[in-house]
Amino acid sequence: MLSPADREKAVELFNRHFNHLVLFVNQYTHSIPTAEDLVQDMFVRLLEKGQLLDSPPAYLFVCARNAARNYLRDRHEHVELAEAQAAASADPGIEETLTYFERLQEIHDAVSELPPRCNEVLRKIYYENKHYDEVAAEMGLSVNTVKTHVYLAIKALKKNFTLYLLLFV
């Protein structure tokens, strides 16, 4: 049985890394629901073994990668040797992937710190892929107000993430 402090730490680790690990595993499975199941099972196994609380993020990514590969192996999804070698050579290292997801988390945190209306508009436009007129109708705003919120949000984010925004927007 976990102490309340350990339980809180486990929940914090899960919340901090779950989405990143799902996106990482999805590169192998090409299915978000499958990736979510694999990552959740991985967290449960590590918690049951008593290894979760001491696991660095890189270890979590290694475990997630292994879970994805085991899943594919167990499903008997065989790929031509040449395709497998090409995929292995194109597969970024754990360190690079971890750095990528850390930067993505920084952007996510910065978006969360925007004023509430700018945050909501930006999320609807970029995360939900909605058009300006759809967002305007949903929020009871004019299209120009929506455009202004997007402009102000991106202007605020550019101060810290000019290079990142060029890569993601």
C-alpha positions as CSV (number, residue, x, y, z in Angstrom):
1,M,0.0,0.0,0.0
2,L,1.3,3.4,-0.9
3,S,1.6,6.2,1.6
4,P,-0.4,9.4,0.8
5,A,2.9,11.2,-0.2
6,D,3.9,8.3,-2.5
7,R,0.4,8.2,-4.0
8,E,0.6,11.9,-4.7
9,K,4.1,11.5,-6.3
10,A,2.8,8.7,-8.5
11,V,-0.2,10.7,-9.6
12,E,2.1,13.7,-10.4
13,L,4.5,11.5,-12.4
14,F,1.5,10.0,-14.3
15,N,0.0,13.5,-15.0
16,R,3.4,14.9,-16.1
17,H,4.4,12.2,-18.5
18,F,1.3,10.4,-19.7
19,N,0.5,12.5,-22.7
20,H,4.1,12.6,-23.9
21,L,4.5,8.9,-23.5
22,V,1.2,8.3,-25.4
23,L,2.4,10.4,-28.3
24,F,5.7,8.6,-28.2
25,V,4.1,5.1,-28.2
26,N,1.7,6.2,-31.0
27,Q,4.7,6.5,-33.3
28,Y,4.9,2.7,-33.1
29,T,1.3,1.7,-32.8
30,H,-0.3,4.4,-35.0
31,S,-3.3,4.2,-32.6
32,I,-3.9,6.7,-29.8
33,P,-6.3,4.4,-27.9
34,T,-3.8,1.5,-28.1
35,A,-1.0,3.8,-27.0
36,E,-3.0,5.1,-24.1
37,D,-3.7,1.5,-22.9
38,L,0.0,0.5,-23.3
39,V,1.2,3.5,-21.3
40,Q,-1.4,3.1,-18.6
41,D,-0.5,-0.6,-18.2
42,M,3.2,0.3,-18.1
43,F,2.5,2.8,-15.2
44,V,0.6,0.1,-13.3
45,R,3.3,-2.5,-13.8
46,L,6.0,-0.1,-12.6
47,L,3.9,0.9,-9.6
48,E,3.3,-2.7,-8.7
49,K,7.0,-3.5,-8.9
50,G,7.8,-0.4,-6.8
51,Q,9.9,1.1,-9.6
52,L,7.7,4.0,-10.6
53,L,8.6,6.5,-7.9
54,D,12.3,6.2,-8.6
55,S,12.1,6.2,-12.4
56,P,13.7,9.0,-14.3
57,P,11.8,10.2,-17.4
58,A,14.3,8.5,-19.8
59,Y,13.6,5.2,-18.2
60,L,9.8,5.7,-18.6
61,F,10.4,6.3,-22.4
62,V,12.5,3.1,-22.6
63,C,9.7,1.2,-20.9
64,A,7.1,2.7,-23.1
65,R,9.1,1.9,-26.3
66,N,9.6,-1.7,-25.1
67,A,5.9,-2.0,-24.3
68,A,5.0,-0.8,-27.8
69,R,7.5,-3.2,-29.4
70,N,6.2,-6.1,-27.3
71,Y,2.7,-5.2,-28.3
72,L,3.6,-5.3,-32.0
73,R,5.5,-8.5,-31.6
74,D,2.6,-10.2,-29.8
75,R,0.2,-9.1,-32.5
76,H,2.5,-10.8,-35.0
77,E,2.9,-7.7,-37.1
78,H,6.0,-8.5,-39.0
79,V,7.6,-6.0,-41.2
80,E,10.0,-6.6,-44.0
81,L,13.6,-6.5,-42.7
82,A,14.5,-3.5,-44.9
83,E,11.5,-1.6,-43.6
84,A,12.4,-2.4,-40.0
85,Q,16.0,-1.3,-40.5
86,A,14.8,1.9,-42.1
87,A,12.4,2.6,-39.3
88,A,15.1,1.8,-36.7
89,S,17.5,4.2,-38.3
90,A,14.9,6.9,-38.6
91,D,13.8,6.4,-35.0
92,P,15.1,9.3,-32.9
93,G,16.9,8.4,-29.8
94,I,15.3,8.5,-26.4
95,E,17.3,11.6,-25.4
96,E,16.1,13.5,-28.5
97,T,12.5,12.4,-28.0
98,L,12.6,13.4,-24.3
99,T,14.0,16.8,-25.2
100,Y,11.3,17.3,-27.8
101,F,8.6,16.5,-25.3
102,E,10.1,18.7,-22.7
103,R,10.0,21.6,-25.1
104,L,6.5,20.7,-26.0
105,Q,5.6,20.8,-22.3
106,E,7.2,24.2,-21.9
107,I,5.0,25.5,-24.8
108,H,1.9,23.9,-23.2
109,D,2.7,25.5,-19.9
110,A,3.3,28.9,-21.5
111,V,-0.1,28.6,-23.3
112,S,-1.7,27.8,-19.9
113,E,-0.3,31.0,-18.5
114,L,-2.0,33.2,-21.1
115,P,-5.1,35.2,-20.1
116,P,-8.1,33.0,-20.0
117,R,-9.8,34.3,-23.2
118,C,-6.6,34.2,-25.2
119,N,-5.9,30.7,-23.9
120,E,-9.4,29.4,-24.8
121,V,-9.3,31.0,-28.3
122,L,-5.8,29.7,-29.0
123,R,-6.7,26.2,-27.9
124,K,-9.8,26.1,-30.1
125,I,-8.0,27.4,-33.1
126,Y,-4.8,25.4,-32.9
127,Y,-5.6,22.3,-30.8
128,E,-9.2,21.7,-32.0
129,N,-8.5,23.0,-35.5
130,K,-11.6,25.2,-35.6
131,H,-12.0,28.2,-37.9
132,Y,-12.2,31.7,-36.6
133,D,-16.0,32.0,-37.4
134,E,-16.7,28.7,-35.5
135,V,-14.9,30.0,-32.4
136,A,-16.5,33.3,-32.7
137,A,-20.0,31.7,-32.8
138,E,-19.2,29.3,-29.9
139,M,-17.8,32.1,-27.6
140,G,-20.3,34.8,-28.6
141,L,-17.5,37.1,-30.0
142,S,-16.9,38.8,-33.3
143,V,-14.5,37.2,-35.8
144,N,-12.2,40.3,-35.4
145,T,-12.1,39.8,-31.6
146,V,-11.1,36.2,-32.1
147,K,-8.4,37.3,-34.5
148,T,-7.2,39.8,-31.9
149,H,-7.0,37.2,-29.2
150,V,-5.0,34.9,-31.4
151,Y,-2.7,37.8,-32.3
152,L,-2.1,38.7,-28.7
153,A,-1.6,35.1,-27.6
154,I,1.0,34.5,-30.3
155,K,2.7,37.8,-29.6
156,A,3.0,36.8,-25.9
157,L,4.3,33.4,-26.8
158,K,6.8,34.7,-29.3
159,K,8.8,36.5,-26.6
160,N,10.0,33.2,-25.2
161,F,9.5,30.7,-28.0
162,T,10.3,32.2,-31.4
163,L,12.2,29.2,-32.6
164,Y,9.6,26.7,-31.2
165,L,6.7,28.6,-32.8
166,L,8.4,28.4,-36.2
167,L,8.6,24.6,-35.8
168,F,5.1,24.0,-34.5
169,V,2.7,26.6,-35.9
